[in-house]
Amino acid sequence: MADSIVIIPTYNEIENIEKMIRKVFALNHPFDILVIDDGSPDGTATVVKTLQAEFPERLHLLERSGKQGLGTAYIAGFKWALQYAYEYIFEMDADFSHNPDDLIRLKACVEESADVAIGSRYVSGVNVVNWPMSRVLLSYFASKYVRLISGLTIHDTTAGFKCYRRQVLETIDLNSIRFKGYAFQIEMKYTAYKCGFTLKEVPIIFINRMEGTSKMSSSIFGEALFGVFWLKWHSLFHKYPQKK
């Protein structure tokens, strides 16, 4: 078993999933993969099952019935990974907006000093390719807004490309995580910060998907924008478990 596992949620990613799996497994460092598929009608899970015959020890699949939200997929993945001896647990999209080569850089950041390494689009300018300007501005200023309200010092508060040290996910009460969309990414960072863990950003270039359909919607952004107020209010009365 590898010391690292990459959790990849999927819904209708048949154009990308095999290429992504093969790319991750071709990296110099060994990473296991857990795909969490929410009943993709396009046959994404079937592709993964076929590949499991080729990678029986490294490729894992968790199937769920229907779309249940990004946050619940990751929580299910975290709980699954914590049953095993993985020291480094990653979040990554299936659509190649996150470059698999950067997994090694995120892992190195945690090995060196961080508890959570964040693949950041905004720590060194705005490193986003093929997004319409309206979406770039919305994402960028959403992160600025979250920093202002929450007190987080990181630049890319909604980033979904991350590496967690195992201890972080063991400390956080995963059952208490409230949000399912973009606000989930904010809540996990904010909770880790409140628990006393060190968050560091690793600059990446984010490339908009070339194949498949984006799952982004205005309701997802709305959850993030209003959810941060709830997080700040909740933190005034909630006692967070602390890093040991």
matplotlib code that plots the C-alpha trace (Angstrom):
import matplotlib.pyplot as plt

x = [0.0, 1.2, 1.5, -0.7, -4.2, -5.9, -9.6, -11.4, -15.2, -16.9, -20.2, -20.2, -16.4, -16.1, -14.1, -11.5, -11.3, -9.2, -6.7, -6.5, -6.0, -3.2, -1.5, -1.5, -0.2, 2.6, 4.0, 7.4, 5.8, 3.3, -0.2, -3.3, -6.6, -10.1, -12.8, -16.2, -18.8, -22.3, -24.2, -22.9, -25.3, -22.5, -20.7, -17.8, -17.9, -17.8, -14.6, -13.1, -14.1, -12.5, -9.2, -9.3, -8.4, -5.2, -4.5, -6.1, -4.1, -4.0, -7.4, -10.5, -14.1, -16.9, -20.2, -23.1, -26.7, -27.2, -25.6, -25.2, -22.8, -19.1, -18.7, -20.4, -18.3, -15.1, -16.3, -17.1, -13.6, -11.9, -13.6, -12.7, -9.1, -8.7, -9.5, -6.1, -2.6, -2.5, -0.4, -1.2, -4.8, -5.5, -8.5, -8.4, -10.8, -11.1, -11.2, -7.4, -8.1, -5.7, -2.4, -1.5, 2.2, 1.4, 0.5, 4.2, 4.7, 1.7, 3.0, 6.5, 4.9, 3.3, 6.4, 8.4, 6.2, 2.5, -0.4, -2.6, -1.1, -3.3, -2.9, -3.4, -4.5, -4.0, -0.9, 1.3, -1.1, -4.0, -3.0, -6.2, -6.3, -9.4, -11.9, -14.2, -13.2, -16.5, -15.7, -12.1, -13.3, -16.1, -13.7, -10.9, -13.0, -15.0, -11.6, -10.9, -14.3, -13.8, -10.4, -12.0, -14.9, -13.1, -9.7, -8.0, -4.7, -4.6, -5.3, -7.3, -9.9, -12.2, -9.4, -10.2, -6.7, -5.3, -3.1, -4.0, -1.7, -3.6, -3.7, -5.8, -8.7, -8.4, -8.8, -11.6, -15.1, -16.0, -19.7, -20.0, -19.0, -22.1, -21.6, -21.7, -20.5, -17.8, -18.5, -17.3, -13.8, -13.9, -15.2, -12.5, -9.8, -11.4, -11.9, -8.3, -7.1, -9.3, -7.9, -4.4, -3.1, -0.7, -2.1, 0.3, -0.3, 1.6, 1.2, -0.4, -1.8, -5.5, -6.7, -10.4, -11.7, -11.3, -13.7, -17.0, -19.3, -18.7, -20.7, -20.4, -23.6, -24.7, -26.2, -22.8, -21.2, -24.2, -23.6, -20.0, -20.8, -23.5, -21.9, -18.8, -21.0, -22.4, -18.8, -17.7, -20.8, -20.6, -16.9, -17.8, -19.7, -18.0, -15.0, -12.7, -10.5, -6.9, -3.8, -1.8]
y = [0.0, 3.5, 6.2, 8.5, 8.3, 10.6, 11.0, 11.8, 12.4, 11.8, 12.4, 11.9, 12.0, 9.1, 11.3, 12.0, 9.3, 6.6, 9.2, 10.7, 7.3, 6.3, 9.7, 9.5, 5.9, 7.0, 9.5, 8.7, 8.6, 5.8, 7.1, 5.0, 6.4, 6.3, 7.2, 8.2, 8.0, 9.4, 7.0, 8.5, 7.6, 7.8, 4.7, 6.3, 3.7, 0.9, 2.3, 2.4, -1.2, -2.3, -0.6, -2.3, -5.5, -3.8, -2.0, -4.3, -3.0, 0.7, 1.6, 1.7, 2.6, 3.8, 3.9, 6.1, 6.4, 9.7, 13.1, 13.8, 16.8, 17.3, 17.7, 14.5, 12.6, 13.9, 13.1, 9.6, 9.4, 10.7, 8.2, 5.4, 6.4, 6.7, 3.0, 2.4, 3.5, 6.5, 9.4, 11.8, 12.2, 14.3, 16.0, 16.4, 16.9, 14.3, 16.8, 17.8, 21.3, 20.1, 18.9, 15.4, 16.4, 18.9, 16.0, 15.5, 19.2, 19.2, 16.2, 17.7, 20.8, 18.7, 16.6, 19.7, 21.9, 22.1, 20.2, 21.1, 22.0, 24.0, 24.1, 27.9, 29.7, 33.2, 33.1, 34.3, 36.4, 34.9, 31.5, 30.4, 29.3, 29.2, 30.6, 33.4, 36.7, 36.9, 33.6, 34.5, 37.7, 36.0, 33.3, 35.8, 38.2, 35.5, 34.4, 38.0, 38.2, 35.0, 36.1, 39.4, 37.7, 34.6, 35.9, 33.2, 34.4, 32.1, 33.6, 30.7, 29.9, 28.0, 25.8, 22.1, 20.7, 19.8, 17.4, 16.7, 15.2, 12.3, 13.9, 16.8, 14.6, 12.5, 15.7, 17.3, 16.1, 15.1, 14.5, 18.1, 19.5, 21.3, 22.3, 20.4, 22.7, 25.4, 26.3, 22.8, 23.7, 26.9, 25.1, 22.4, 25.0, 27.2, 24.2, 23.0, 26.6, 26.8, 23.4, 24.9, 23.3, 25.0, 25.8, 26.6, 27.4, 25.9, 27.9, 26.0, 26.7, 25.9, 24.9, 24.8, 21.4, 20.5, 17.6, 16.9, 19.4, 21.7, 21.1, 24.8, 26.7, 30.0, 28.1, 26.6, 30.1, 31.3, 28.7, 29.8, 33.5, 33.1, 30.1, 32.0, 34.2, 31.1, 29.7, 32.9, 33.1, 29.4, 29.7, 32.2, 29.5, 26.3, 24.8, 23.2, 20.2, 21.2, 19.8, 17.5]
z = [0.0, -0.8, 1.8, -0.3, -1.7, -4.2, -3.8, -7.0, -7.0, -10.3, -12.1, -15.8, -16.3, -18.8, -21.2, -18.5, -15.9, -17.6, -18.7, -15.2, -13.5, -15.9, -15.5, -11.7, -11.8, -14.2, -11.7, -10.1, -6.6, -5.9, -5.3, -4.7, -6.1, -4.7, -7.2, -5.6, -8.3, -7.7, -10.1, -13.3, -16.1, -18.7, -17.3, -15.5, -12.8, -15.4, -16.8, -13.3, -12.6, -15.8, -14.8, -11.4, -13.1, -14.3, -11.0, -8.3, -5.4, -6.2, -7.7, -5.5, -6.2, -3.9, -5.7, -4.4, -5.7, -7.4, -6.9, -3.2, -3.4, -3.6, 0.2, 1.1, -1.5, 0.0, 3.6, 2.5, 0.9, 4.0, 6.2, 3.8, 3.7, 7.4, 7.8, 6.2, 6.8, 4.4, 5.8, 2.9, 1.7, -1.4, -3.1, -6.9, -9.8, -12.5, -15.4, -15.6, -14.3, -11.6, -13.0, -11.6, -11.7, -8.9, -6.5, -5.8, -5.0, -2.7, -0.9, -0.5, 1.1, 3.7, 4.3, 4.8, 7.1, 6.3, 7.7, 4.7, 1.3, -1.0, -4.8, -5.2, -8.3, -6.7, -4.5, -7.3, -9.4, -11.2, -12.7, -14.5, -18.2, -20.4, -17.9, -19.0, -17.4, -15.5, -13.8, -13.0, -11.4, -9.5, -8.1, -7.3, -5.5, -3.7, -2.2, -1.2, 0.4, 2.3, 3.6, 4.9, 6.7, 8.0, 8.9, 6.8, 5.4, 2.3, -1.1, -2.7, -0.1, -2.5, -3.9, -4.3, -5.0, -1.6, 0.4, 4.1, 6.6, 8.1, 11.6, 10.2, 9.1, 12.3, 14.4, 12.5, 13.4, 9.8, 10.8, 11.7, 8.3, 7.1, 3.5, 0.2, -2.6, -2.8, 0.9, 1.8, 0.6, 2.7, 5.7, 5.6, 5.4, 8.1, 10.4, 10.0, 10.8, 13.9, 15.0, 15.0, 11.8, 9.4, 5.9, 3.1, -0.5, -3.5, -6.7, -9.6, -13.0, -13.1, -16.6, -17.4, -18.4, -22.1, -22.0, -20.1, -18.5, -15.7, -12.5, -11.4, -10.8, -9.3, -6.3, -5.5, -5.4, -3.4, -0.8, -0.5, -0.2, 2.5, 4.2, 5.3, 7.5, 9.2, 9.7, 11.3, 13.6, 14.4, 15.4, 18.1, 20.1, 18.9, 20.6, 18.0, 18.8, 18.8, 17.1, 19.4]

ax = plt.figure().add_subplot(projection="3d")
ax.plot(x, y, z, "-o")
ax.set_aspect("equal")
plt.show()
